[in-house]
């Protein structure tokens, strides 16, 4: 392989590395945004838990009050409570599905980045071997 060909090959590899670095930077930014979104979701979940605790306390108080009310009022409030818990369960299931999807997306990107890193390591190893052979040949010719 001539010096020009080797130089061209090395230039190509450097350009590929630069392109990969740009992609890695973009993926890192995206993972950062996903992490931010996960933190936001966690904060939202914490807020929901606090609201649920608050609602539970109020429901206990209402239960005591409802015991003194007529049977029809008690039946109405009981139906409203069941509707609330049904909506709460649906919201929780939706949150869990979104969280699982975010985790899958993050895992997929992490796996892809790891695979790209492995490929880069292989390419760098090949480039290093190529440069070593070139240097050895140059030294032998001197």
DSSP file (Angstrom, degrees, kcal/mol; ACC not computed):
  #  RESIDUE AA STRUCTURE BP1 BP2  ACC     N-H-->O    O-->H-N    N-H-->O    O-->H-N    TCO  KAPPA ALPHA  PHI   PSI    X-CA   Y-CA   Z-CA
    1    1 A X              0   0    0      0, 0.0     2,-0.0     0, 0.0     0, 0.0   0.000 360.0 360.0 360.0 130.7    0.0    0.0    0.0
    2    2 A X     >  -     0   0    0      1,-0.1     4,-2.7     4,-0.0     5,-0.2  -0.275 360.0-111.1 -75.7 163.8    1.4    3.4   -1.0
    3    3 A X  H  > S+     0   0    0      1,-0.2     4,-2.9     2,-0.2     5,-0.2   0.881 119.2  52.6 -60.8 -39.4    1.9    6.2    1.4
    4    4 A X  H  > S+     0   0    0      2,-0.2     4,-2.6     1,-0.2    -1,-0.2   0.911 110.3  47.4 -64.8 -42.1   -0.9    8.2   -0.4
    5    5 A X  H  > S+     0   0    0      2,-0.2     4,-2.8     1,-0.2    -2,-0.2   0.924 113.7  47.6 -64.7 -42.2   -3.3    5.3   -0.1
    6    6 A X  H  X S+     0   0    0     -4,-2.7     4,-2.9     2,-0.2    -2,-0.2   0.919 112.6  49.0 -64.3 -42.3   -2.4    4.9    3.6
    7    7 A X  H  X S+     0   0    0     -4,-2.9     4,-2.5     2,-0.2    -1,-0.2   0.903 111.9  49.1 -63.5 -40.5   -2.8    8.6    4.1
    8    8 A X  H  X S+     0   0    0     -4,-2.6     4,-2.5     2,-0.2    -2,-0.2   0.912 111.8  48.9 -63.9 -43.1   -6.2    8.5    2.3
    9    9 A X  H  X S+     0   0    0     -4,-2.8     4,-2.5     2,-0.2    -2,-0.2   0.922 112.0  48.4 -62.3 -44.0   -7.3    5.5    4.4
   10   10 A X  H  X S+     0   0    0     -4,-2.9     4,-2.6     2,-0.2    -2,-0.2   0.900 110.8  51.0 -64.5 -39.8   -6.2    7.3    7.6
   11   11 A X  H  X S+     0   0    0     -4,-2.5     4,-2.6     2,-0.2    -1,-0.2   0.919 109.8  50.6 -62.3 -43.5   -8.1   10.4    6.5
   12   12 A X  H  X S+     0   0    0     -4,-2.5     4,-2.6     2,-0.2    -2,-0.2   0.923 111.1  48.4 -59.4 -45.1  -11.2    8.4    5.9
   13   13 A X  H  X S+     0   0    0     -4,-2.5     4,-2.6     2,-0.2    -2,-0.2   0.912 111.0  50.3 -64.0 -42.1  -11.0    6.7    9.3
   14   14 A X  H  X S+     0   0    0     -4,-2.6     4,-2.4     2,-0.2    -1,-0.2   0.917 111.1  49.0 -62.7 -42.6  -10.5   10.1   11.0
   15   15 A X  H  X S+     0   0    0     -4,-2.6     4,-2.6     2,-0.2    -2,-0.2   0.908 110.8  50.3 -63.2 -41.0  -13.5   11.5    9.1
   16   16 A X  H  X S+     0   0    0     -4,-2.6     4,-2.6     1,-0.2    -2,-0.2   0.909 110.1  50.6 -62.1 -40.9  -15.6    8.5   10.2
   17   17 A X  H  X S+     0   0    0     -4,-2.6     4,-2.7     2,-0.2    -2,-0.2   0.902 109.6  50.7 -63.4 -40.5  -14.5    9.0   13.8
   18   18 A X  H  X S+     0   0    0     -4,-2.4     4,-2.2     2,-0.2    -2,-0.2   0.926 111.0  48.2 -63.7 -44.0  -15.5   12.6   13.6
   19   19 A X  H  X S+     0   0    0     -4,-2.6     4,-2.3     1,-0.2    -2,-0.2   0.910 112.5  49.0 -61.8 -41.1  -18.9   11.7   12.2
   20   20 A X  H  X S+     0   0    0     -4,-2.6     4,-3.1     1,-0.2    -2,-0.2   0.897 108.0  54.1 -65.9 -38.9  -19.3    9.1   15.0
   21   21 A X  H  X S+     0   0    0     -4,-2.7     4,-2.3     2,-0.2    -1,-0.2   0.904 108.4  49.6 -61.9 -39.7  -18.3   11.6   17.6
   22   22 A X  H  X S+     0   0    0     -4,-2.2     4,-2.3     2,-0.2    -2,-0.2   0.931 112.5  47.5 -63.4 -45.2  -21.0   14.0   16.3
   23   23 A X  H  X S+     0   0    0     -4,-2.3     4,-2.8     1,-0.2    -2,-0.2   0.917 111.2  50.9 -61.5 -42.8  -23.5   11.1   16.5
   24   24 A X  H  X S+     0   0    0     -4,-3.1     4,-2.8     1,-0.2    -1,-0.2   0.906 109.1  51.5 -62.2 -40.3  -22.4   10.2   20.0
   25   25 A X  H  X S+     0   0    0     -4,-2.3     4,-2.4     2,-0.2    -1,-0.2   0.922 110.4  48.5 -62.1 -43.5  -22.8   13.8   21.1
   26   26 A X  H  X S+     0   0    0     -4,-2.3     4,-2.4     1,-0.2    -2,-0.2   0.920 112.5  48.3 -62.0 -43.3  -26.3   13.9   19.7
   27   27 A X  H  X S+     0   0    0     -4,-2.8     4,-2.9     2,-0.2    -2,-0.2   0.891 110.0  52.0 -65.7 -37.6  -27.1   10.6   21.5
   28   28 A X  H  X S+     0   0    0     -4,-2.8     4,-2.4     2,-0.2    -1,-0.2   0.906 109.8  49.3 -64.3 -40.2  -25.6   11.9   24.7
   29   29 A X  H  X S+     0   0    0     -4,-2.4     4,-2.4     2,-0.2    -2,-0.2   0.920 111.9  48.6 -62.9 -41.8  -27.8   15.0   24.4
   30   30 A X  H  X S+     0   0    0     -4,-2.4     4,-2.6     2,-0.2    -2,-0.2   0.912 110.7  49.8 -65.6 -41.7  -30.9   12.8   23.8
   31   31 A X  H  X S+     0   0    0     -4,-2.9     4,-2.9     2,-0.2    -1,-0.2   0.901 109.7  53.2 -62.5 -39.1  -30.0   10.6   26.7
   32   32 A X  H  X S+     0   0    0     -4,-2.4     4,-2.6     2,-0.2    -2,-0.2   0.918 109.4  47.5 -60.3 -43.1  -29.7   13.8   28.8
   33   33 A X  H  X S+     0   0    0     -4,-2.4     4,-2.7     2,-0.2    -2,-0.2   0.901 111.7  50.6 -64.9 -39.1  -33.1   14.9   27.7
   34   34 A X  H  X S+     0   0    0     -4,-2.6     4,-2.7     2,-0.2    -2,-0.2   0.904 109.8  50.3 -64.2 -39.8  -34.5   11.5   28.5
   35   35 A X  H  X S+     0   0    0     -4,-2.9     4,-2.6     2,-0.2    -2,-0.2   0.927 110.8  49.1 -62.8 -43.3  -32.9   11.7   32.0
   36   36 A X  H  X S+     0   0    0     -4,-2.6     4,-2.5     1,-0.2    -2,-0.2   0.916 111.7  49.1 -60.4 -42.5  -34.4   15.1   32.5
   37   37 A X  H  X S+     0   0    0     -4,-2.7     4,-2.8     1,-0.2    -2,-0.2   0.896 110.0  51.4 -63.6 -39.5  -37.8   13.7   31.4
   38   38 A X  H  X S+     0   0    0     -4,-2.7     4,-2.6     2,-0.2    -2,-0.2   0.910 109.5  49.7 -64.3 -41.1  -37.4   10.8   33.8
   39   39 A X  H  X S+     0   0    0     -4,-2.6     4,-2.6     2,-0.2    -2,-0.2   0.924 111.7  49.3 -61.9 -43.7  -36.6   13.2   36.6
   40   40 A X  H  X S+     0   0    0     -4,-2.5     4,-2.7     1,-0.2    -2,-0.2   0.926 111.3  48.8 -61.1 -44.8  -39.7   15.2   35.7
   41   41 A X  H  X S+     0   0    0     -4,-2.8     4,-2.7     1,-0.2    -1,-0.2   0.896 110.6  51.4 -62.1 -39.4  -41.8   12.0   35.6
   42   42 A X  H  X S+     0   0    0     -4,-2.6     4,-2.4     2,-0.2    -2,-0.2   0.918 110.8  48.0 -63.5 -42.7  -40.4   11.0   39.0
   43   43 A X  H  X S+     0   0    0     -4,-2.6     4,-2.6     2,-0.2    -2,-0.2   0.904 111.6  50.3 -64.3 -40.4  -41.3   14.4   40.4
   44   44 A X  H  X S+     0   0    0     -4,-2.7     4,-2.7     2,-0.2    -2,-0.2   0.914 110.0  50.3 -62.6 -41.6  -44.8   14.1   38.9
   45   45 A X  H  X S+     0   0    0     -4,-2.7     4,-2.7     2,-0.2    -2,-0.2   0.904 109.8  50.6 -63.0 -40.3  -45.2   10.7   40.5
   46   46 A X  H  X S+     0   0    0     -4,-2.4     4,-2.5     2,-0.2    -1,-0.2   0.922 111.0  48.9 -63.1 -43.0  -44.1   12.0   43.8
   47   47 A X  H  X S+     0   0    0     -4,-2.6     4,-2.6     2,-0.2    -2,-0.2   0.910 110.8  50.4 -61.9 -41.7  -46.6   14.8   43.5
   48   48 A X  H  X S+     0   0    0     -4,-2.7     4,-2.9     1,-0.2    -2,-0.2   0.920 109.7  50.9 -62.2 -42.9  -49.3   12.3   42.6
   49   49 A X  H  X S+     0   0    0     -4,-2.7     4,-2.7     2,-0.2    -2,-0.2   0.912 110.8  48.5 -61.6 -41.5  -48.4   10.2   45.6
   50   50 A X  H  X S+     0   0    0     -4,-2.5     4,-2.5     2,-0.2    -1,-0.2   0.911 112.6  48.2 -64.0 -41.1  -48.6   13.3   47.9
   51   51 A X  H  X S+     0   0    0     -4,-2.6     4,-3.1     2,-0.2    -2,-0.2   0.900 110.7  51.1 -65.5 -39.3  -52.0   14.1   46.4
   52   52 A X  H  X S+     0   0    0     -4,-2.9     4,-3.1     2,-0.2    -2,-0.2   0.929 110.3  49.3 -63.1 -43.8  -53.2   10.5   46.8
   53   53 A X  H  X S+     0   0    0     -4,-2.7     4,-2.2     2,-0.2    -2,-0.2   0.923 113.1  47.4 -60.2 -43.0  -52.1   10.7   50.5
   54   54 A X  H  X S+     0   0    0     -4,-2.5     4,-2.4     1,-0.2    -2,-0.2   0.919 112.9  48.3 -63.4 -43.5  -54.0   14.0   50.9
   55   55 A X  H  X S+     0   0    0     -4,-3.1     4,-2.9     1,-0.2    -2,-0.2   0.900 109.3  53.5 -63.7 -39.9  -57.0   12.5   49.2
   56   56 A X  H  X S+     0   0    0     -4,-3.1     4,-2.2     2,-0.2    -1,-0.2   0.913 109.1  48.8 -61.7 -41.5  -56.8    9.4   51.4
   57   57 A X  H  X S+     0   0    0     -4,-2.2     4,-1.8     1,-0.2    -1,-0.2   0.923 113.6  46.3 -64.0 -42.8  -56.8   11.6   54.5
   58   58 A X  H  X S+     0   0    0     -4,-2.4     4,-2.7     1,-0.2    -2,-0.2   0.887 109.9  54.3 -66.7 -37.0  -59.8   13.6   53.2
   59   59 A X  H  X S+     0   0    0     -4,-2.9     4,-2.7     2,-0.2    -1,-0.2   0.902 106.5  51.9 -63.6 -40.1  -61.6   10.4   52.2
   60   60 A X  H  X S+     0   0    0     -4,-2.2     4,-1.6     2,-0.2    -1,-0.2   0.911 111.2  47.7 -61.7 -40.8  -61.2    9.0   55.8
   61   61 A X  H  X S+     0   0    0     -4,-1.8     4,-1.9     1,-0.2    -2,-0.2   0.917 112.0  49.3 -65.1 -42.7  -62.6   12.2   57.1
   62   62 A X  H  X S+     0   0    0     -4,-2.7     4,-3.3     1,-0.2    -2,-0.2   0.876 105.1  58.7 -64.5 -36.6  -65.5   12.1   54.7
   63   63 A X  H  X S+     0   0    0     -4,-2.7     4,-1.4     1,-0.2    -1,-0.2   0.905 106.0  48.8 -58.9 -41.0  -66.2    8.5   55.6
   64   64 A X  H  < S+     0   0    0     -4,-1.6     4,-0.4     1,-0.2    -1,-0.2   0.916 114.6  45.0 -65.0 -41.5  -66.7    9.6   59.2
   65   65 A X  H >< S+     0   0    0     -4,-1.9     3,-1.5     1,-0.2     4,-0.3   0.897 108.5  57.0 -67.9 -39.9  -69.1   12.3   58.1
   66   66 A X  H >< S+     0   0    0     -4,-3.3     3,-1.4     1,-0.3    -1,-0.2   0.793  92.6  69.5 -64.5 -27.4  -70.9   10.1   55.7
   67   67 A X  T 3< S+     0   0    0     -4,-1.4    -1,-0.3     1,-0.3    -2,-0.2   0.793 100.8  48.3 -60.9 -25.6  -71.8    7.6   58.4
   68   68 A X  T <  S+     0   0    0     -3,-1.5    -1,-0.3    -4,-0.4    -2,-0.2   0.516  98.9  87.8 -92.0  -5.2  -74.1   10.3   59.8
   69   69 A X  S <  S-     0   0    0     -3,-1.4    -3,-0.0    -4,-0.3     2,-0.0  -0.387  89.2 -84.6 -90.7 167.8  -75.8   11.1   56.5
   70   70 A X     >  -     0   0    0     -2,-0.1     4,-1.9     1,-0.1     3,-0.3  -0.270  43.4-105.6 -70.3 161.2  -78.8    9.4   55.0
   71   71 A X  H  > S+     0   0    0      1,-0.2     4,-2.2     2,-0.2     5,-0.2   0.829 116.1  54.9 -62.0 -36.6  -78.4    6.2   52.9
   72   72 A X  H  > S+     0   0    0      2,-0.2     4,-2.2     1,-0.2    -1,-0.2   0.904 107.9  48.8 -66.9 -40.3  -78.9    7.8   49.5
   73   73 A X  H  > S+     0   0    0     -3,-0.3     4,-2.5     1,-0.2     5,-0.2   0.909 110.8  51.8 -64.1 -40.6  -76.1   10.4   50.1
   74   74 A X  H  X S+     0   0    0     -4,-1.9     4,-2.1     1,-0.2    -2,-0.2   0.912 109.1  49.6 -61.5 -43.2  -73.8    7.6   51.2
   75   75 A X  H  X S+     0   0    0     -4,-2.2     4,-2.0     2,-0.2    -1,-0.2   0.903 110.8  50.6 -63.7 -41.1  -74.5    5.6   48.1
   76   76 A X  H  X S+     0   0    0     -4,-2.2     4,-2.1     1,-0.2    -2,-0.2   0.944 112.2  45.4 -62.1 -48.6  -73.8    8.6   45.9
   77   77 A X  H  X S+     0   0    0     -4,-2.5     4,-2.2     1,-0.2    -1,-0.2   0.854 110.0  55.2 -65.9 -33.9  -70.5    9.4   47.5
   78   78 A X  H  X S+     0   0    0     -4,-2.1     4,-2.2    -5,-0.2    -1,-0.2   0.910 107.3  49.9 -64.2 -41.5  -69.5    5.8   47.4
   79   79 A X  H  X S+     0   0    0     -4,-2.0     4,-2.1     1,-0.2    -2,-0.2   0.900 110.4  50.4 -63.5 -40.6  -70.1    5.8   43.6
   80   80 A X  H  X S+     0   0    0     -4,-2.1     4,-2.3     1,-0.2    -1,-0.2   0.888 109.2  51.7 -64.3 -38.3  -68.0    8.9   43.3
   81   81 A X  H  X S+     0   0    0     -4,-2.2     4,-2.4     2,-0.2    -2,-0.2   0.915 108.7  49.9 -64.3 -43.0  -65.2    7.3   45.3
   82   82 A X  H  X S+     0   0    0     -4,-2.2     4,-2.0     1,-0.2    -1,-0.2   0.896 110.7  50.3 -63.6 -38.9  -65.2    4.2   43.1
   83   83 A X  H  X S+     0   0    0     -4,-2.1     4,-2.5     2,-0.2     5,-0.2   0.909 109.1  52.3 -63.9 -42.1  -65.0    6.4   40.0
   84   84 A X  H  X S+     0   0    0     -4,-2.3     4,-2.6     1,-0.2    -2,-0.2   0.938 111.1  46.0 -59.0 -48.1  -62.1    8.4   41.4
   85   85 A X  H  X S+     0   0    0     -4,-2.4     4,-2.6     1,-0.2    -1,-0.2   0.838 110.3  54.1 -67.8 -31.4  -60.1    5.2   42.2
   86   86 A X  H  X S+     0   0    0     -4,-2.0     4,-2.2    -5,-0.2    -1,-0.2   0.935 112.0  43.8 -66.2 -44.3  -60.9    3.8   38.7
   87   87 A X  H  X S+     0   0    0     -4,-2.5     4,-2.6     2,-0.2    -2,-0.2   0.884 113.1  52.5 -66.6 -37.6  -59.5    7.0   37.1
   88   88 A X  H  X S+     0   0    0     -4,-2.6     4,-2.6    -5,-0.2    -2,-0.2   0.921 109.8  48.2 -63.2 -44.1  -56.6    6.9   39.5
   89   89 A X  H  X S+     0   0    0     -4,-2.6     4,-2.5     2,-0.2    -2,-0.2   0.895 111.8  50.0 -63.2 -40.2  -55.8    3.3   38.5
   90   90 A X  H  X S+     0   0    0     -4,-2.2     4,-2.3     2,-0.2    -2,-0.2   0.912 111.7  48.3 -64.9 -41.7  -56.1    4.2   34.8
   91   91 A X  H  X S+     0   0    0     -4,-2.6     4,-2.6     2,-0.2    -2,-0.2   0.906 112.0  49.3 -64.0 -41.4  -53.7    7.2   35.3
   92   92 A X  H  X S+     0   0    0     -4,-2.6     4,-2.7     2,-0.2    -2,-0.2   0.914 110.7  49.7 -65.5 -41.9  -51.3    5.0   37.2
   93   93 A X  H  X S+     0   0    0     -4,-2.5     4,-2.1     2,-0.2    -1,-0.2   0.907 111.7  49.2 -63.1 -40.8  -51.4    2.3   34.5
   94   94 A X  H  X S+     0   0    0     -4,-2.3     4,-2.5     2,-0.2    -2,-0.2   0.920 111.5  49.2 -63.5 -44.2  -50.7    5.0   31.8
   95   95 A X  H  X S+     0   0    0     -4,-2.6     4,-2.7     1,-0.2    -2,-0.2   0.930 111.1  49.6 -60.4 -46.0  -47.8    6.4   33.8
   96   96 A X  H  X S+     0   0    0     -4,-2.7     4,-2.5     1,-0.2    -1,-0.2   0.882 110.6  50.3 -62.5 -38.0  -46.3    3.0   34.3
   97   97 A X  H  X S+     0   0    0     -4,-2.1     4,-2.3     2,-0.2    -1,-0.2   0.921 112.1  46.9 -66.0 -43.4  -46.6    2.3   30.5
   98   98 A X  H  X S+     0   0    0     -4,-2.5     4,-2.4     2,-0.2    -2,-0.2   0.903 112.5  50.0 -64.7 -40.4  -44.9    5.6   29.7
   99   99 A X  H  X S+     0   0    0     -4,-2.7     4,-2.4     2,-0.2    -2,-0.2   0.919 110.7  49.2 -64.2 -43.3  -42.2    4.9   32.2
  100  100 A X  H  X S+     0   0    0     -4,-2.5     4,-2.5     1,-0.2    -2,-0.2   0.904 111.0  50.3 -62.7 -40.9  -41.6    1.4   30.8
  101  101 A X  H  X S+     0   0    0     -4,-2.3     4,-2.4     2,-0.2    -1,-0.2   0.906 110.4  49.9 -64.4 -40.7  -41.4    2.9   27.2
  102  102 A X  H  X S+     0   0    0     -4,-2.4     4,-2.6     1,-0.2    -2,-0.2   0.911 111.3  49.1 -63.2 -41.8  -38.9    5.5   28.4
  103  103 A X  H  X S+     0   0    0     -4,-2.4     4,-2.8     2,-0.2    -2,-0.2   0.908 111.1  49.4 -64.8 -41.1  -36.8    2.8   30.0
  104  104 A X  H  X S+     0   0    0     -4,-2.5     4,-2.5     2,-0.2    -2,-0.2   0.917 111.8  48.9 -63.3 -42.9  -36.9    0.6   26.9
  105  105 A X  H  X S+     0   0    0     -4,-2.4     4,-2.4     2,-0.2    -2,-0.2   0.923 112.7  47.7 -62.3 -44.9  -35.9    3.6   24.7
  106  106 A X  H  X S+     0   0    0     -4,-2.6     4,-2.6     1,-0.2    -2,-0.2   0.928 112.5  48.9 -62.0 -45.5  -33.0    4.5   27.1
  107  107 A X  H  X S+     0   0    0     -4,-2.8     4,-2.6     1,-0.2    -2,-0.2   0.891 110.6  51.5 -61.9 -39.3  -31.9    0.8   27.1
  108  108 A X  H  X S+     0   0    0     -4,-2.5     4,-2.4     2,-0.2    -1,-0.2   0.923 112.4  45.2 -64.2 -44.2  -32.0    0.6   23.3
  109  109 A X  H  X S+     0   0    0     -4,-2.4     4,-2.6     2,-0.2    -2,-0.2   0.893 112.5  51.4 -67.1 -38.7  -29.9    3.8   23.0
  110  110 A X  H  X S+     0   0    0     -4,-2.6     4,-2.3     2,-0.2    -2,-0.2   0.921 111.2  47.7 -63.6 -43.3  -27.5    2.6   25.6
  111  111 A X  H  X S+     0   0    0     -4,-2.6     4,-2.5     2,-0.2    -2,-0.2   0.920 112.3  49.6 -63.0 -43.5  -27.1   -0.7   23.8
  112  112 A X  H  X S+     0   0    0     -4,-2.4     4,-2.5     1,-0.2    -2,-0.2   0.908 111.6  48.6 -63.1 -41.8  -26.6    1.0   20.4
  113  113 A X  H  X S+     0   0    0     -4,-2.6     4,-2.4     2,-0.2    -1,-0.2   0.903 111.2  50.1 -65.1 -40.5  -24.0    3.4   21.9
  114  114 A X  H  X S+     0   0    0     -4,-2.3     4,-2.1     2,-0.2    -2,-0.2   0.905 111.0  49.4 -63.6 -41.7  -22.2    0.4   23.5
  115  115 A X  H  X S+     0   0    0     -4,-2.5     4,-2.2     2,-0.2    -2,-0.2   0.910 110.5  49.9 -65.4 -41.7  -22.2   -1.4   20.2
  116  116 A X  H  X S+     0   0    0     -4,-2.5     4,-2.6     1,-0.2    -2,-0.2   0.908 109.2  52.5 -63.0 -40.7  -20.8    1.7   18.4
  117  117 A X  H  X S+     0   0    0     -4,-2.4     4,-2.4     1,-0.2    -1,-0.2   0.900 108.5  50.5 -60.7 -40.8  -18.1    2.0   21.0
  118  118 A X  H  X S+     0   0    0     -4,-2.1     4,-2.1     2,-0.2    -1,-0.2   0.904 110.9  48.7 -63.8 -41.7  -17.1   -1.6   20.4
  119  119 A X  H  X S+     0   0    0     -4,-2.2     4,-2.6     2,-0.2    -2,-0.2   0.904 110.4  51.1 -65.4 -41.3  -17.0   -1.1   16.7
  120  120 A X  H  X S+     0   0    0     -4,-2.6     4,-3.0     1,-0.2     5,-0.2   0.924 108.3  52.2 -61.7 -43.7  -14.9    2.0   17.1
  121  121 A X  H  X S+     0   0    0     -4,-2.4     4,-2.2     1,-0.2    -1,-0.2   0.907 110.1  48.8 -59.1 -41.6  -12.5    0.1   19.4
  122  122 A X  H  X S+     0   0    0     -4,-2.1     4,-2.3     2,-0.2    -2,-0.2   0.932 112.3  47.8 -63.6 -44.9  -12.1   -2.6   16.6
  123  123 A X  H  X S+     0   0    0     -4,-2.6     4,-2.8     1,-0.2    -2,-0.2   0.906 111.1  50.5 -63.3 -41.8  -11.5    0.1   14.0
  124  124 A X  H  X S+     0   0    0     -4,-3.0     4,-2.8     2,-0.2    -1,-0.2   0.893 109.2  52.2 -64.3 -37.8   -8.9    1.8   16.2
  125  125 A X  H  X S+     0   0    0     -4,-2.2     4,-2.4    -5,-0.2    -2,-0.2   0.921 111.1  46.8 -62.1 -43.7   -7.2   -1.6   16.7
  126  126 A X  H  X S+     0   0    0     -4,-2.3     4,-2.5     2,-0.2    -2,-0.2   0.911 112.7  49.5 -64.5 -42.2   -7.1   -2.2   13.0
  127  127 A X  H  X S+     0   0    0     -4,-2.8     4,-2.7     2,-0.2    -2,-0.2   0.914 110.2  50.8 -63.2 -42.6   -5.8    1.4   12.4
  128  128 A X  H  X S+     0   0    0     -4,-2.8     4,-2.6     2,-0.2    -2,-0.2   0.915 110.8  48.7 -61.5 -43.7   -3.1    0.9   15.1
  129  129 A X  H  X S+     0   0    0     -4,-2.4     4,-2.5     2,-0.2    -1,-0.2   0.913 111.8  50.1 -61.7 -42.4   -2.0   -2.4   13.5
  130  130 A X  H  X S+     0   0    0     -4,-2.5     4,-2.2     2,-0.2    -2,-0.2   0.919 111.6  46.9 -63.1 -45.4   -1.9   -0.7   10.1
  131  131 A X  H  X S+     0   0    0     -4,-2.7     4,-2.8     2,-0.2     5,-0.2   0.908 111.3  52.5 -64.4 -41.9    0.2    2.2   11.4
  132  132 A X  H  X S+     0   0    0     -4,-2.6     4,-2.8     1,-0.2    -2,-0.2   0.931 110.3  47.6 -59.7 -46.4    2.6   -0.2   13.2
  133  133 A X  H  X S+     0   0    0     -4,-2.5     4,-2.5     1,-0.2    -1,-0.2   0.909 112.2  50.2 -61.7 -41.3    3.1   -2.2   10.0
  134  134 A X  H  X S+     0   0    0     -4,-2.2     4,-2.5     2,-0.2    -2,-0.2   0.934 111.9  46.9 -62.9 -45.7    3.7    1.0    8.1
  135  135 A X  H  X S+     0   0    0     -4,-2.8     4,-2.7     1,-0.2    -2,-0.2   0.912 111.8  51.3 -63.5 -42.6    6.3    2.2   10.7
  136  136 A X  H  X S+     0   0    0     -4,-2.8     4,-2.5     2,-0.2    -1,-0.2   0.923 111.2  47.8 -60.5 -44.0    8.0   -1.2   10.7
  137  137 A X  H  X S+     0   0    0     -4,-2.5     4,-2.1     2,-0.2    -2,-0.2   0.910 111.7  49.7 -63.9 -41.8    8.3   -1.2    6.9
  138  138 A X  H  X S+     0   0    0     -4,-2.5     4,-1.2     1,-0.2    -1,-0.2   0.912 112.1  48.2 -62.4 -41.9    9.6    2.4    6.9
  139  139 A X  H  < S+     0   0    0     -4,-2.7    -2,-0.2     1,-0.2    -1,-0.2   0.878 110.8  50.9 -67.1 -36.8   12.2    1.5    9.6
  140  140 A X  H  < S+     0   0    0     -4,-2.5    -1,-0.2     1,-0.2    -2,-0.2   0.861 109.1  51.4 -67.3 -34.6   13.2   -1.6    7.6
  141  141 A X  H  <        0   0    0     -4,-2.1    -1,-0.2     1,-0.3    -2,-0.2   0.733 360.0 360.0 -74.9 -21.9   13.7    0.5    4.4
  142  142 A X     <        0   0    0     -4,-1.2    -1,-0.3    -5,-0.2    -2,-0.2   0.480 360.0 360.0 -80.2 360.0   15.9    2.9    6.3
